[in-house]
Amino acid sequence: MNILEQSRTELDALYAQGSVGQIPTGSSQGTAVFFPGLPILNKAMARVAKAFWAGKVIATDGASLTNKVLTAFQGFKAEVYRGPSWYDGKESIIIDYSKTSFSCQRVRDEMREIEPGRFLGRAYIRKQAAGKEAISDSPEALQRNGVLAVYFYLKFPKAANA
């Protein structure tokens, strides 16, 4: 399966069928999916995005992560926990930047395992910064409080999940 060739409907179906399982740990390889259903444009954008974002590194306790940025640095720390998806209200792994990253405090990611060691995620931008007003983590709140910005795909080494 080439994630960059999937349509929005296909990505949503993959996400809906995914499971939470164990929160992975370690360093992942990431791919950003900006334009579902437009493979040529998506592949070009993924190459450009790789220069700025290359995946996530989840701490060994599974409670926090950093993003691999500019290929050599880790930044944009986030809390990691289980919670309801803004997509369908079902359990997901939530990646919450609201309390840990000033520059990304409006970002909220969520992800599910779609095959062993492979996670599909949805990155949302909150319309209002967290803490300014109570923001519910429910699908209904998404319509009021957030906008789906991008999908992402993470590959963790099998040893990291053992």
N, C-alpha and C positions, 0 to 999 in steps of 0.2 A: 504494500500500500504506500503510495506517495502522498503524503499529507498535503503537499502543495498543489495537488491536482484535484482535491476534493471540493465540492460545492459547499455552501453554507448549510444546506439541508443535510448533506452527508456528514459534515463535521458535527452538527447538532445531534444527529442520530448516534454517532460514535460517542459523543459526550454523554448523552442520555443513557446509553448502554454501559458506560464505564462504571467502575467501582472504586471505593475509597481504599479498602485494604489497609496495609501498613503505610504510614508516611515514610517516603523514601529518605535516605540520607546520602550525603556525598555530593560530588560534582556531576552535573548533567551537561549534555550537549543540547542546545536549544535552537529551535527554528521558529521564527515569527511568521504568521500567516495573516497577511493584511487584506488580500483580495480573494476570498473563497470563490471558486468557480472560474477564475481567470488565471490558468496555470502559467502562461508566459509572463504576465505581469507579476504574478506571485513569486515566481522563481527569481526574477530580476530584483524585486524588492527584498527577498530573503538574503540574497548575496550582499546587498547594500547594508541591510540590518545587521548582518554578522559582524561588520566592522564596529558596531556600537553595542550589540548585545549578543552574548554567546551561550547563555543558559543561566542556571541558578545553582547555588551551592547551599545545601541544607545541612545544618549543624547535626552532629551525631545524636543529639537528644531529640531531633525532629521538631524543636520548638521555634526555630528562627532560621532565616536564610539571608543570603546576599545574592545579588545579581552579578554575573560576570560581564563587565562593561569594558569597552575599548580593548578587548581581547586579553589584557594583562592585569586588570584591576577588579577588585570586588567592591561593590557599593550598593546603595539603596537597600538597607537592611529592612526586614519585615518579620512580623510574628507569623507563625504557622500553627494552625489548629484545625480541628474538624468543625464544620458548621453547615448551615443550610445554603444551598446554591441559590444565587439570584436568578438562575436560568429556570430551574424547576422545583426548587424548594427541597430537593433531596440532599442527603449528606454529600459533602465535598471536602477536599482539603483546601482550606482558605489561606490565602497569603495576603496579610493585611499590613499596609504601610502607614496607616493613619497615625500611629503613635511612635513610629521609629524613624521616619524619613520625612524631613520637612519638604523636600522637593517632590516627593511622591505621595504625600499624604492623601491625595484624592484618588490614588490607585488602589484597587482591590482585585486580586486575582483569585481564581479558584481552579482546581484541576481534579481529574479523575484518571485512574489507571485504565487504559484501553487494551493493553496487552502487557505481559510481564515486563516490568522495567520501563514501560513507555506510557507517558502521561499526556493527555490533551487538556489544555487549559483555556480559560476565557479571561481576558483582562478587561476590567471595567474602569472607567473614569467617573468618579463621583461628581455630580453637578455642584455640590457644595463641600467644602473641606470638612472632614470629620471633626467633631468637637464643636462646630459652630451650631449644630442642631442635631438632635438625635436622629440617626439614620438606622432604619431597620434593615436587617439582612434577610429580606424575604423577596420572592419573585415580584410581588406587587410593588415593593419599594423600588425595585429596579426601574420601573416605569417612571417613578417620580425622581429618583435620586442618582441614577447612574446610566451610563451609555456604554454598550459593548464597543471596545476600541479595537481589539485584535485577538485572534486565537494564537496559542503557542503550543509547541510540541516539545517535550523533554524526553531525552533518552538517558537513563541512569545505567551505570555499569551493573551487571548482575551481582557482583560482589557487594555493592553498596546496599542491596536490598536483602541480603541473606541473613 
